[in-house]
Amino acid sequence: MSGPPQPDSGTGTGPRTGAGPEHDREPGPDPDREPDRNQGPNQGPNQGRNQGRAQGRTRGQGPPPGTAVTGSAVTGSAVTGSAVTGSAVTGSAVTGSAVTGGADAALHGLPTLLEAVLSVGTDLELKTTLQHIVASARELCGARYGALGIIEPDAGTDPATGAGAEGRTGGRLTELITAGLTEEERERIPHLPDGRSGVLGALARDPRPLLLDDVTTDPRAVGFPPGHPPMRSFLGVPIRVHTEVFGNLYLAEKQGGGPFGEDDLALLRVLASQAGIAIGNARLYDTARRRERWIEGAAAVTTALLAGRPAADALECVAERARLLADAAAGVVLQPTPEGGMEIVAASTQEDPGDLVGTTIEAGSPVLEQLLGGEPVFVEDSATDPRMTTHVRERFGPSMLLPLQSGGQLIGTLALPRRRGGKPYDAVDRLLASQFASQAALALVLADAQHDREQLAVYEDRDRIARDLHDLVVQRLFATEMMLDATRRRGAAAPDADTVGDELGRAVDELDSTIQEVRTAIFALQQPPTDAPTTFRGRVLRETGGAAVLLGFQPSVHFTGAVDVLLTEPVADRLLTALRGALAAAYRRTDVTSIEVEVAAHAGRVRLRVEDDGLTGTGTRGTSLTWESAL
C-alpha cells in the first residue's frame, strides 16, 4: 500500500520527477487496497489520519509551514504480507525500532487471525456463522463493539460493486447482527440503524474499507439513535460472497482508547475474505434446507388434498402449510368473485382468522389486474403500498401474492404477509413459495377432478340401486300385495271371514305403505344432493331432510297421485309453507319420535297431512294437521 507523494521539504525525501520511466515513477493510489479515511481521491491514509487530528487541514495540503519532516520514506515494512512504501509522517521521526515494533505487532496478530479464520467456518447454520464472524472480528482487532450488516440491494444496484445506477443509492440493511452490547444497552436503543444514511449508509453505497479515527466528526455522520452508547474509532470492511456484496463488517471503539491502525485493517480484510467463503457455504446449506422444507410441505399438501378433503378444508390446508413454511403472519387464499374482484375464502393465522375471511379486493384495485392475470406480486410494506387497498393491510408488512394456477386455469391467489417490520422476503423465498403455489394449484385441480370422479361413481351406484329397487323389490312387493288381496276376497265366505279379512287388509295396507316408502327412496337416490330440486317431490323431501337435522330422525313421507304433474306453482308454494309450519310445531313439542307426512292429489284437490307423536300442552300425545286446497 503506498501513499501519495509528499511535498519536497529540502531533505531529499520528496518524489523525484523527470527520472526514468519505471524506477522514478510517482506511486499512485491503489483503489483495491486503500481504505477510505474521509479524504479525496488524491490523499493517502496517513494524511487522512493527520487531517482527522489537526483541525483546519484542507484536502490535498502538505504539512504546515515550518514543520520538520523526518524519516518520511519507510520502505520494506512488512505488515501481514503488505508493503508500506512512502508513508508520510509529519512532525515525528520513524526509527528502526518503530518499524520493528509494527511488524512484531502484526506478526503477533497472526495466531489470532488463524484462529478466527478457522472459527468462522465451523458451522453451516447461517445465523450461527454470522455471529461467529462478528465475535472473531472483535477479538482479532481488539474492538469493544462489532456488527455485521446484511445488505438488500435496491433496484438498479449492482450486486458485485454495491453501486447504484442513475444516482440510486445502495441497498438498505435488512439485518444487523451485533456483538459487545449489553442487554441494558440493547433495551435502551429503540431501533438499530437501517444503513440508508450516515457512515453505515456510506459503506453500504460504496463498499470499500472505511477507517475513521473519530466517527462523530465525519461529515457523513448523522448521529446515534437515542440510547446508543458513544463510539469514536471506527473500522468497516465489505464482505463479498463470490462477486456479490453480502454485507459489511463494522468495528467500533478500539480497546485502550486509541484508533484502529493499518494492521487492524489488514487483519480484518483477511477475515472478511474468509468470512465471505464461510457465508457462501452457509447460504448454500441454508438454501438447500429451505428447499427441502418447501418440497416436503408441497408433498404433504398434495397427500392431504388427494385424501378426499372437502374444498373448504383443502384451501385451509394450503394456507396453513404455506404460512408455516414462509414464516408468515398469515396464510390467505383468495378466489375471484362474480363482480370481478377477489375474496378471501380461507385464512390461517396464529390468532383468530375470522376477520380476514370475507375481505374483498374490489374490482379496479391496482394489484387486482396482476393477480387476475396470474402474475406474482411482491410487496415491501403492505401498510404503505398504494396497490394494497383492503382494510387489513395496516397490520402487515412484507408480503407475497402468488397465483394458484395450473394448465392456464386460475384457481385463486395465495397471499403470505408478514408482520410490519418483519424480515423482507429474499429471492430464495420468492422462488420456493412460487413453486409451492404451482404445486398446490395442481394438487387442488387433481383433488377436484378426483372428487368429481367419486361423485360420478356415487351417482352411478345410486342409479343402479334405484333400478334394482324398481325392477325387483317394488314389483315383488306389488305382486305380493295382489296375492294377498285376492286371498282376502276368496276368504270372504269363510266362517271367520271378518277376522281374516281384517288381518289381510292390514297386510295389504302395510305393503302399500312399504311400496310408497321404496318409491320415495328411489326418487331420493336419483336426486343429486348438491342440485336444487326441480320437482315438487324433491322440494318436499328437501324440507323434511332439513327438519331431520334438528329433529334427529327422518320424517316419513308418502305421496299419492301424480303430484309432480298436478300441482301448480302457487299451490305448491302454499303447501310447502304449511309443511314448514307443521314441522316447526312438531319440533317444539316434547318427546317427538316420529312424524308422518302424506301428500295426496286426486279428484281435483290436494291434501297435506302431518302427524307426530309428541306431547301437547294438555298432556295428550299425538297431533295431526291437515291442509287442503283445490288444484
ZAKOL-312539 format. One record per residue (C-alpha): residue in one letter; x, y, z. Coordinates in steps of 0.25 Angstrom, whole numbers, padded with zeros to 4 digits, always signed. Example, Ala and Ser with C-alpha at 12.3 -4.5 7.8 and 13.67 -1.06 7.14 Angstrom:
REM residues 2
a+0049-0018+0031
s+0055-0004+0029
This chain:
REM residues 631
m+0000+0000+0000
s+0006+0013-0004
g+0002+0027+0000
p+0002+0040-0010
p+0015+0048-0012
q+0019+0058-0001
p+0024+0072-0003
d+0039+0074-0004
s+0044+0080+0009
g+0058+0080+0004
t+0062+0067+0011
g+0063+0060-0002
t+0051+0051+0002
g+0041+0057-0007
p+0037+0050-0020
r+0046+0050-0031
t+0041+0055-0045
g+0048+0055-0058
a+0055+0042-0055
g+0054+0028-0062
p+0040+0024-0067
e+0039+0012-0057
h+0049+0013-0045
d+0045+0028-0042
r+0030+0027-0046
e+0022+0034-0035
p+0014+0024-0028
g-0002+0025-0029
p-0013+0021-0020
d-0018+0006-0020
p-0033+0007-0020
d-0034-0008-0017
r-0025-0007-0004
e-0027+0007+0000
p-0036+0010+0012
d-0045+0022+0011
r-0041+0031+0022
n-0051+0042+0019
q-0042+0049+0008
g-0042+0052-0006
p-0036+0043-0017
n-0022+0049-0016
q-0020+0047-0001
g-0012+0036+0006
p-0016+0029+0018
n-0007+0036+0028
q-0011+0049+0022
g-0025+0046+0025
r-0022+0042+0039
n-0014+0055+0041
q-0026+0062+0036
g-0035+0056+0046
r-0025+0060+0057
a-0022+0074+0052
q-0034+0083+0051
g-0034+0093+0039
r-0025+0084+0030
t-0031+0084+0016
r-0031+0073+0006
g-0018+0071-0002
q-0010+0080+0007
g+0004+0076+0012
p+0009+0079+0026
p+0008+0093+0032
p+0020+0102+0029
g+0031+0101+0038
t+0028+0086+0042
a+0040+0077+0040
v+0038+0065+0032
t+0048+0054+0036
g+0048+0039+0032
s+0037+0041+0023
a+0041+0029+0014
v+0039+0016+0020
t+0042+0004+0011
g+0040-0011+0013
s+0032-0010+0026
a+0024-0024+0025
v+0010-0023+0031
t+0003-0036+0029
g+0009-0038+0015
s+0007-0024+0010
a+0018-0014+0007
v+0017+0000+0013
t+0025+0010+0004
g+0026+0025+0004
s+0018+0026+0017
a+0017+0041+0021
v+0019+0044+0035
t+0018+0059+0040
g+0026+0064+0052
s+0032+0051+0057
a+0044+0042+0054
v+0042+0028+0050
t+0053+0019+0055
g+0057+0005+0052
s+0051+0001+0066
a+0037+0006+0062
v+0037-0001+0049
t+0041-0014+0056
g+0030-0012+0067
g+0020-0010+0056
a+0024-0023+0049
d+0024-0030+0063
a+0010-0025+0066
a+0005-0030+0052
l+0012-0044+0054
h+0006-0045+0068
g-0008-0044+0062
l-0005-0056+0052
p-0009-0067+0062
t-0022-0059+0066
l-0025-0057+0051
l-0023-0072+0048
e-0032-0076+0060
a-0042-0066+0055
v-0042-0072+0041
l-0044-0086+0046
s-0055-0082+0055
v-0064-0075+0045
g-0065-0088+0036
t-0068-0097+0048
d-0083-0097+0046
l-0093-0098+0034
e-0104-0090+0040
l-0104-0076+0034
k-0109-0069+0047
t-0098-0076+0055
t-0087-0074+0045
l-0090-0059+0045
q-0090-0058+0060
h-0076-0065+0059
i-0071-0055+0049
v-0075-0043+0058
a-0069-0049+0070
s-0056-0053+0063
a-0054-0039+0057
r-0056-0032+0071
e-0045-0041+0077
l-0036-0040+0065
c-0035-0025+0065
g-0038-0022+0080
a-0051-0015+0078
r-0061-0013+0088
y-0073-0013+0079
g-0075-0021+0066
a-0087-0023+0056
l-0090-0029+0043
g-0100-0023+0034
i-0107-0031+0023
i-0110-0022+0011
e-0122-0024+0002
p-0119-0018-0012
d-0129-0007-0017
a-0134-0008-0031
g-0123-0003-0040
t-0112-0007-0030
d-0100-0015-0036
p-0099-0027-0026
a-0084-0028-0030
t-0080-0014-0026
g-0092-0009-0018
a-0092+0004-0027
g-0106+0009-0031
a-0110+0013-0045
e-0114+0026-0049
g-0112+0032-0036
r-0119+0021-0028
t-0113+0018-0014
g-0109+0005-0010
g-0117-0005-0002
r-0122-0004+0012
l-0118-0013+0024
t-0128-0024+0025
e-0122-0029+0038
l-0111-0024+0047
i-0104-0035+0056
t-0097-0028+0068
a-0087-0032+0078
g-0082-0025+0090
l-0095-0018+0094
t-0100-0022+0108
e-0115-0025+0110
e-0117-0012+0116
e-0111-0005+0104
r-0120-0013+0095
e-0132-0009+0102
r-0129+0006+0102
i-0127+0006+0087
p-0141+0007+0081
h-0137+0003+0067
l-0124-0001+0060
p-0119+0007+0048
d-0124+0003+0035
g-0112+0007+0027
r-0119+0017+0018
s-0111+0029+0023
g-0099+0032+0032
v-0086+0025+0032
l-0092+0012+0031
g-0100+0017+0019
a-0087+0022+0012
l-0081+0008+0013
a-0093+0001+0008
r-0093+0011-0004
d-0078+0010-0006
p-0073-0004-0002
r-0059+0000+0001
p-0051-0001+0014
l-0054+0011+0023
l-0045+0015+0035
l-0048+0027+0044
d-0041+0032+0056
d-0054+0039+0061
v-0067+0035+0054
t-0074+0047+0061
t-0066+0057+0053
d-0068+0050+0039
p-0077+0059+0030
r-0086+0047+0027
a-0089+0044+0041
v-0104+0047+0045
g-0102+0044+0060
f-0106+0032+0068
p-0120+0027+0071
p-0125+0030+0085
g-0119+0021+0096
h-0108+0017+0087
p-0094+0016+0094
p-0084+0026+0090
m-0073+0022+0079
r-0062+0029+0073
s-0052+0020+0066
f-0058+0012+0054
l-0054+0002+0044
g-0062-0005+0033
v-0060-0014+0022
p-0069-0021+0012
i-0072-0036+0011
r-0073-0041-0003
v-0079-0055-0006
h-0073-0058-0019
t-0076-0045-0027
e-0088-0041-0018
v-0086-0031-0007
f-0093-0039+0004
g-0091-0028+0015
n-0082-0020+0023
l-0074-0023+0036
y-0073-0012+0046
l-0064-0010+0058
a-0064+0002+0067
e-0057+0007+0080
k-0043+0001+0079
q-0040-0004+0093
g-0029+0004+0100
g-0035+0017+0094
g-0027+0018+0082
p-0031+0018+0067
f-0031+0006+0059
g-0018+0004+0051
e-0014-0001+0037
d-0010-0015+0043
d-0025-0016+0049
l-0030-0012+0035
a-0021-0023+0028
l-0025-0034+0038
l-0040-0030+0037
r-0039-0031+0022
v-0033-0045+0022
l-0044-0049+0032
a-0055-0043+0023
s-0050-0050+0011
q-0050-0064+0019
a-0064-0060+0024
g-0069-0058+0010
i-0066-0072+0007
a-0072-0077+0020
i-0084-0069+0018
g-0085-0075+0003
n-0085-0089+0009
a-0095-0086+0020
r-0104-0079+0010
l-0104-0091+0000
y-0107-0100+0012
d-0118-0091+0017
t-0124-0091+0003
a-0123-0106+0002
r-0130-0107+0015
r-0141-0097+0012
r-0143-0104-0002
e-0145-0117+0005
r-0155-0112+0015
w-0163-0106+0004
i-0163-0119-0004
e-0167-0127+0008
g-0178-0117+0010
a-0183-0117-0004
a-0183-0133-0003
a-0191-0132+0010
v-0201-0123+0004
t-0203-0132-0009
t-0205-0144+0000
a-0215-0137+0009
l-0223-0132-0003
l-0223-0145-0010
a-0228-0152+0002
g-0242-0146-0001
r-0243-0134+0008
p-0255-0124+0005
a-0252-0112-0003
a-0252-0102+0008
d-0243-0111+0017
a-0233-0113+0005
l-0232-0098+0003
e-0229-0096+0018
c-0219-0107+0017
v-0211-0099+0006
a-0212-0086+0014
e-0207-0093+0027
r-0195-0100+0021
a-0191-0088+0013
r-0191-0079+0026
l-0182-0089+0034
l-0172-0091+0022
a-0171-0076+0019
d-0171-0072+0034
a-0182-0062+0031
a-0192-0055+0040
a-0204-0061+0032
g-0207-0070+0020
v-0218-0066+0011
v-0225-0072-0001
l-0233-0062-0010
q-0243-0066-0021
p-0249-0058-0032
t-0263-0052-0029
p-0274-0051-0040
e-0273-0036-0038
g-0258-0036-0044
g-0251-0035-0030
m-0245-0045-0021
e-0250-0050-0008
i-0242-0057+0004
v-0249-0071+0005
a-0238-0077+0014
a-0228-0072+0024
s-0219-0077+0035
t-0213-0068+0046
q-0207-0070+0059
e-0219-0063+0064
d-0234-0063+0060
p-0235-0062+0045
g-0249-0059+0045
d-0247-0044+0042
l-0239-0048+0030
v-0249-0057+0023
g-0259-0050+0014
t-0250-0038+0012
t-0251-0034-0003
i-0241-0027-0012
e-0251-0018-0020
a-0251-0018-0035
g-0241-0007-0041
s-0231-0009-0030
p-0217-0006-0035
v-0212-0020-0031
l-0224-0028-0036
e-0220-0027-0051
q-0207-0034-0048
l-0214-0045-0039
l-0225-0048-0049
g-0214-0049-0059
g-0207-0059-0051
e-0195-0051-0048
p-0188-0051-0035
v-0188-0038-0027
f-0177-0035-0017
v-0179-0024-0007
e-0169-0018+0003
d-0179-0012+0012
s-0194-0015+0011
a-0198-0003+0020
t-0191+0007+0011
d-0192+0001-0003
p-0203+0009-0011
r-0206-0004-0018
m-0212-0010-0006
t-0226-0005-0003
t-0232-0015+0008
h-0235-0010+0022
v-0226-0021+0028
r-0213-0016+0021
e-0210-0008+0033
r-0205-0019+0041
f-0196-0025+0031
g-0182-0022+0025
p-0175-0030+0014
s-0184-0039+0006
m-0184-0049-0006
l-0197-0051-0014
l-0195-0063-0023
p-0204-0069-0033
l-0211-0082-0031
q-0212-0087-0046
s-0210-0100-0053
g-0211-0102-0068
g-0215-0088-0071
q-0227-0089-0060
l-0226-0079-0049
i-0232-0084-0036
g-0228-0073-0028
t-0217-0066-0021
l-0208-0070-0009
a-0204-0058+0000
l-0193-0059+0010
p-0192-0046+0018
r-0182-0044+0030
r-0184-0034+0041
r-0180-0020+0040
g-0165-0018+0042
g-0163-0033+0038
k-0151-0038+0030
p-0154-0036+0015
y-0155-0048+0006
d-0142-0051-0001
a-0140-0057-0015
v-0140-0071-0010
d-0153-0069-0002
r-0160-0064-0014
l-0155-0075-0023
l-0158-0086-0014
a-0172-0080-0010
s-0176-0079-0025
q-0172-0093-0027
f-0180-0097-0015
a-0192-0089-0020
s-0191-0096-0034
q-0191-0110-0028
a-0202-0107-0018
a-0211-0102-0030
l-0208-0115-0037
a-0212-0123-0025
l-0225-0115-0024
v-0228-0117-0038
l-0225-0132-0037
a-0233-0133-0024
d-0245-0126-0030
a-0244-0136-0042
q-0243-0148-0032
h-0256-0142-0025
d-0263-0141-0038
r-0260-0156-0041
e-0264-0160-0027
q-0277-0153-0028
l-0280-0159-0042
a-0277-0173-0036
v-0287-0170-0025
y-0298-0165-0035
e-0296-0177-0044
d-0297-0186-0031
r-0310-0179-0027
d-0315-0181-0041
r-0312-0196-0040
i-0319-0197-0027
a-0331-0189-0031
r-0332-0198-0044
d-0331-0211-0035
l-0341-0206-0025
h-0351-0202-0036
d-0349-0215-0044
l-0348-0225-0033
v-0353-0220-0020
v-0365-0212-0024
q-0370-0222-0034
r-0369-0233-0024
l-0376-0225-0013
f-0387-0221-0023
a-0389-0236-0027
t-0390-0240-0012
e-0400-0229-0010
m-0408-0234-0021
m-0407-0248-0016
l-0412-0244-0002
d-0423-0236-0008
a-0428-0248-0016
t-0427-0257-0004
r-0435-0247+0004
r-0446-0247-0006
r-0447-0263-0007
g-0447-0264+0008
a-0459-0255+0010
a-0468-0267+0010
a-0461-0274+0022
p-0467-0275+0036
d-0457-0265+0042
a-0457-0256+0029
d-0457-0243+0037
t-0445-0247+0045
v-0437-0252+0033
g-0441-0240+0024
d-0437-0230+0035
e-0423-0237+0036
l-0421-0238+0021
g-0426-0223+0020
r-0415-0218+0029
a-0404-0226+0022
v-0409-0220+0009
d-0408-0206+0015
e-0394-0209+0021
l-0389-0214+0007
d-0395-0202+0000
s-0388-0193+0010
t-0375-0200+0008
i-0377-0198-0007
q-0378-0183-0005
e-0366-0183+0004
v-0358-0190-0006
r-0362-0181-0017
t-0359-0169-0009
a-0345-0175-0006
i-0343-0177-0021
f-0346-0163-0024
a-0336-0158-0013
l-0325-0167-0019
q-0328-0161-0033
q-0327-0147-0028
p-0312-0142-0027
p-0311-0136-0013
t-0304-0123-0018
d-0314-0120-0028
a-0326-0111-0025
p-0339-0120-0026
t-0347-0116-0039
t-0359-0125-0035
f-0370-0124-0025
r-0366-0137-0019
g-0351-0132-0018
r-0356-0119-0011
v-0364-0127+0000
l-0352-0137+0002
r-0343-0125+0004
e-0352-0119+0014
t-0353-0132+0022
g-0338-0134+0021
g-0335-0121+0026
a-0344-0123+0038
a-0337-0137+0041
v-0324-0129+0044
l-0332-0122+0056
l-0341-0134+0060
g-0331-0145+0060
f-0339-0154+0051
q-0344-0154+0037
p-0359-0152+0036
s-0367-0162+0027
v-0372-0157+0014
h-0383-0163+0005
f-0388-0158-0008
t-0401-0162-0014
g-0405-0158-0028
a-0397-0150-0039
v-0393-0139-0030
d-0382-0134-0039
v-0391-0133-0051
l-0404-0128-0044
l-0399-0117-0034
t-0397-0103-0040
e-0386-0094-0034
p-0395-0085-0026
v-0402-0097-0019
a-0388-0104-0017
d-0383-0092-0010
r-0395-0091-0001
l-0394-0105+0002
l-0379-0105+0005
t-0382-0093+0015
a-0392-0101+0022
l-0382-0113+0023
r-0371-0104+0029
g-0381-0099+0039
a-0385-0113+0043
l-0371-0118+0044
a-0367-0106+0053
a-0379-0108+0062
a-0375-0123+0063
y-0361-0119+0067
r-0366-0110+0078
r-0374-0122+0085
t-0368-0131+0095
d-0363-0145+0092
v-0366-0146+0077
t-0360-0159+0072
s-0367-0160+0058
i-0374-0151+0048
e-0382-0155+0036
v-0384-0146+0024
e-0395-0150+0014
v-0397-0142+0001
a-0409-0147-0007
a-0414-0142-0021
h-0427-0147-0027
a-0441-0142-0031
g-0436-0128-0034
r-0431-0126-0020
v-0418-0127-0012
r-0417-0131+0003
l-0405-0130+0013
r-0406-0138+0026
v-0395-0137+0036
e-0396-0145+0049
d-0386-0147+0060
d-0386-0154+0074
g-0381-0142+0082
l-0387-0138+0095
t-0397-0126+0094
g-0398-0115+0105
t-0410-0122+0111
g-0402-0135+0113
t-0408-0143+0101
r-0400-0150+0091
g-0401-0149+0076
t-0404-0137+0067
s-0410-0136+0053
l-0410-0125+0044
t-0418-0125+0031
w-0417-0115+0019
e-0425-0116+0007
s-0426-0108-0006
a-0432-0108-0020
l-0422-0111-0031
